[in-house]
Amino acid sequence: MEKRQFQTGDIVRHFKRETVDPASDRYLYMIVGVAKHSETGEEMMVYSPLYGDGGLFVRPLDMFLSEVDHEKYPEIRQKYRFEKETESD
């Protein structure tokens, strides 16, 4: 399996970004880093939305790196739940 990695400061887009105006910053996030759950040791991605009131959010790293459920979201073209935003996007 491909090992996908993000760095602190990377801007990523959630797959639902395909459903909104691309000129907006909706569903764009900045990577803060990877943290470990204090009791289970599970790795969690820490990220902050670039829209709304900001804040910090965590999601299990495995879930963050997972593929989009294309059975549930057949219209989505993006392969992974979160992908790095590039200047050409």
NUBA-525956 format. One line per 10 residues: their letters; for each residue x, y, z of N, C-alpha, C. Coordinates in pm, 1 decimal. Layout:
# NUBA-525956
a> X:Y:Z:X:Y:Z:X:Y:Z; ...
# end
This chain:
# NUBA-525956
mekrqfqtgd> 84.0:-118.3:0.0:0.0:0.0:0.0:88.3:124.4:0.0; 45.9:223.2:-77.6:119.0:349.4:-88.7:118.1:421.9:45.5; 234.8:468.9:89.9:244.8:543.5:216.0:235.5:691.8:183.3; 122.5:750.3:220.8:99.7:892.0:195.3:136.6:969.5:320.5; 207.3:1081.0:302.1:250.1:1161.2:415.8:221.4:1307.8:389.7; 191.1:1377.1:496.0:170.6:1520.7:490.0:266.6:1584.4:589.5; 304.2:1708.3:560.4:394.9:1783.7:645.6:318.0:1896.2:713.9; 366.0:1938.7:829.3:308.8:2054.6:896.9:306.4:2172.3:799.7; 191.6:2237.4:790.8:176.1:2351.4:700.8:117.7:2317.4:565.3; 115.0:2189.0:528.2:53.4:2150.6:400.7:-93.3:2190.6:401.1
ivrhfkretv> -142.0:2233.4:286.0:-283.9:2262.1:267.1:-344.2:2140.5:196.2; -452.2:2088.8:253.3:-518.8:1972.3:196.6:-665.2:2004.6:171.1; -723.9:1928.7:78.8:-865.8:1945.2:49.6:-939.6:1815.9:81.4; -1054.4:1830.4:142.4:-1144.0:1718.1:167.7:-1219.1:1689.6:38.1; -1255.5:1564.2:16.1:-1319.8:1528.7:-109.6:-1449.9:1605.8:-134.9; -1516.4:1650.6:-30.2:-1642.0:1724.2:-48.9:-1618.7:1862.4:-110.6; -1492.8:1902.6:-122.9:-1462.0:2029.4:-189.3:-1512.2:2028.6:-333.1; -1521.0:1910.7:-393.4:-1572.2:1900.1:-530.5:-1716.2:1948.8:-541.8; -1787.4:1959.3:-430.8:-1929.4:1992.7:-432.7:-1956.0:2141.6:-408.3; -1850.7:2221.6:-391.0:-1868.9:2364.9:-362.4:-1795.7:2450.0:-465.3
dpasdrylym> -1819.9:2578.6:-461.1:-1754.2:2673.4:-550.5:-1603.1:2667.5:-528.5; -1526.1:2637.7:-632.7:-1380.1:2627.1:-615.8:-1313.3:2757.6:-575.8; -1382.2:2869.6:-589.6:-1324.9:2997.3:-548.1:-1332.0:3015.8:-397.0; -1411.4:2934.6:-330.0:-1422.6:2944.5:-184.2:-1306.8:2869.8:-118.1; -1293.7:2888.7:12.9:-1192.4:2812.1:86.5:-1256.7:2697.1:164.1; -1382.4:2669.6:136.9:-1456.6:2562.5:203.8:-1388.6:2428.2:178.1; -1378.4:2349.1:280.9:-1317.2:2215.9:275.5:-1166.6:2219.4:247.4; -1102.0:2331.3:278.8:-955.8:2338.3:275.7:-905.8:2343.2:419.7; -796.6:2272.3:445.9:-743.2:2260.4:581.2:-592.2:2272.7:579.2; -535.7:2316.8:691.0:-390.5:2319.9:707.3:-351.9:2210.8:807.9
ivgvakhset> -252.0:2133.7:771.0:-202.3:2027.6:857.8:-123.5:2090.1:972.9; -157.6:2051.4:1094.5:-83.8:2094.6:1213.8:21.6:1989.7:1246.8; -14.3:1863.0:1237.1:80.4:1755.3:1262.8:9.3:1629.0:1306.0; 88.3:1530.2:1341.2:35.4:1402.2:1388.6:58.2:1394.4:1538.5; -45.5:1355.3:1611.2:-37.5:1339.0:1756.7:-72.0:1194.5:1790.5; -37.8:1152.8:1910.5:-74.0:1018.7:1958.0:-174.6:1029.7:2070.8; -276.0:945.2:2063.1:-375.0:938.0:2171.0:-302.3:898.0:2298.6; -327.3:969.1:2407.5:-250.3:948.6:2530.9:-272.8:812.7:2595.6; -384.5:747.8:2569.6:-410.7:618.3:2632.5:-392.8:500.2:2538.3; -431.2:518.2:2411.4:-424.7:404.5:2318.3:-301.2:406.4:2230.2
geemmvyspl> -237.2:523.3:2216.7:-122.2:535.0:2127.6:-161.3:550.9:1981.6; -293.2:551.6:1952.3:-338.2:565.9:1813.9:-292.9:700.6:1758.4; -240.3:699.6:1636.9:-197.9:823.2:1572.6:-319.4:898.2:1519.6; -317.7:1029.5:1542.8:-427.3:1116.6:1501.8:-370.9:1232.5:1420.9; -439.3:1267.1:1312.0:-400.7:1385.6:1235.0:-466.7:1506.1:1299.9; -388.6:1609.3:1322.6:-439.2:1735.5:1377.1:-439.6:1835.6:1262.0; -554.3:1900.3:1240.5:-565.8:1992.6:1128.2:-660.8:2106.4:1162.8; -650.6:2213.7:1085.7:-729.7:2333.4:1111.6:-797.1:2379.7:983.0; -927.3:2406.3:986.6:-995.1:2454.0:866.0:-950.3:2596.0:830.1; -945.6:2623.6:700.9:-911.0:2757.2:652.6:-1036.4:2840.9:630.9
ygdgglfvrp> -1148.4:2794.9:681.1:-1275.0:2866.4:667.3:-1345.0:2867.9:803.2; -1445.8:2949.9:813.0:-1521.0:2956.4:938.0:-1437.1:3012.9:1051.0; -1461.4:2961.5:1170.8:-1392.8:3010.1:1290.2:-1258.7:2942.3:1315.2; -1215.2:2856.8:1223.4:-1087.4:2787.6:1242.9:-1099.3:2682.3:1351.0; -1004.8:2682.5:1441.5:-1002.2:2581.8:1546.5:-910.0:2468.2:1509.3; -907.6:2367.3:1593.2:-826.7:2248.0:1568.9:-917.4:2125.9:1572.2; -890.2:2032.8:1483.3:-966.2:1909.5:1476.0:-868.9:1792.3:1470.0; -913.7:1677.1:1515.7:-834.5:1554.1:1504.9:-920.5:1446.8:1441.7; -852.9:1358.3:1372.4:-917.6:1244.0:1309.0:-815.4:1131.5:1311.9; -858.6:1008.0:1336.9:-761.8:898.5:1332.9:-683.5:900.9:1201.2
ldmflsevdh> -552.4:885.5:1210.7:-466.3:895.8:1093.0:-509.6:799.3:982.9; -543.1:676.0:1019.8:-586.1:578.8:918.6:-708.2:629.1:842.9; -802.7:690.5:913.3:-922.3:744.5:849.1:-885.1:864.6:761.4; -797.8:950.6:811.3:-755.4:1069.2:737.5:-693.2:1029.0:604.2; -615.9:921.0:604.0:-544.5:875.8:484.7:-626.1:783.4:395.5; -747.3:748.3:437.6:-825.7:647.4:365.8:-881.0:699.9:233.4; -923.8:605.2:150.4:-986.3:638.2:23.1:-1130.8:679.9:45.0; -1182.2:756.6:-49.4:-1323.3:795.2:-49.4:-1406.9:669.7:-70.8; -1518.6:660.0:-1.8:-1614.2:550.7:-22.6:-1693.4:584.7:-148.7; -1648.5:531.4:-262.2:-1712.3:565.6:-389.4:-1846.2:496.0:-408.7
ekypeirqky> -1880.6:401.3:-325.4:-2016.5:345.3:-329.7:-2113.8:445.5:-268.0; -2072.1:510.2:-160.9:-2155.4:609.7:-94.0:-2154.2:742.7:-169.9; -2039.8:777.1:-230.4:-2021.9:904.0:-302.3:-1975.1:875.8:-445.1; -2061.6:819.2:-530.1:-2018.4:779.0:-665.5:-1980.2:895.4:-756.3; -2027.6:1016.4:-725.4:-1999.3:1131.7:-811.4:-1863.4:1195.1:-783.7; -1796.9:1155.5:-675.9:-1668.5:1214.8:-637.2:-1554.8:1153.2:-718.9; -1470.1:1240.4:-774.7:-1355.1:1194.0:-854.9:-1229.3:1173.7:-770.5; -1216.7:1249.7:-662.4:-1096.6:1242.4:-578.5:-1081.9:1101.4:-522.2; -959.6:1049.3:-522.7:-935.8:911.8:-476.1:-936.0:900.9:-324.2; -869.2:995.4:-256.9:-853.0:986.8:-111.9:-940.1:1089.8:-41.6
rfeketesd> -973.9:1059.8:82.3:-1055.7:1149.9:165.1:-993.8:1289.7:171.2; -863.7:1297.1:193.7:-789.7:1423.8:195.3:-672.5:1410.8:98.5; -653.8:1512.6:16.3:-540.2:1516.0:-76.2:-474.6:1653.0:-67.8; -344.3:1653.9:-91.9:-268.6:1779.6:-85.8:-313.7:1872.4:-197.7; -338.5:1996.6:-162.6:-375.2:2100.2:-258.4:-247.8:2143.8:-329.7; -254.2:2158.3:-458.8:-139.2:2204.6:-536.5:-175.9:2335.0:-604.7; -77.7:2408.2:-651.1:-103.3:2536.5:-715.5:-187.5:2520.8:-841.0; -181.9:2404.5:-905.1:-258.8:2383.6:-1028.8:-405.1:2349.1:-1000.4; -439.4:2323.3:-872.2:-578.5:2286.0:-838.7:-671.4:2403.6:-837.5
# end
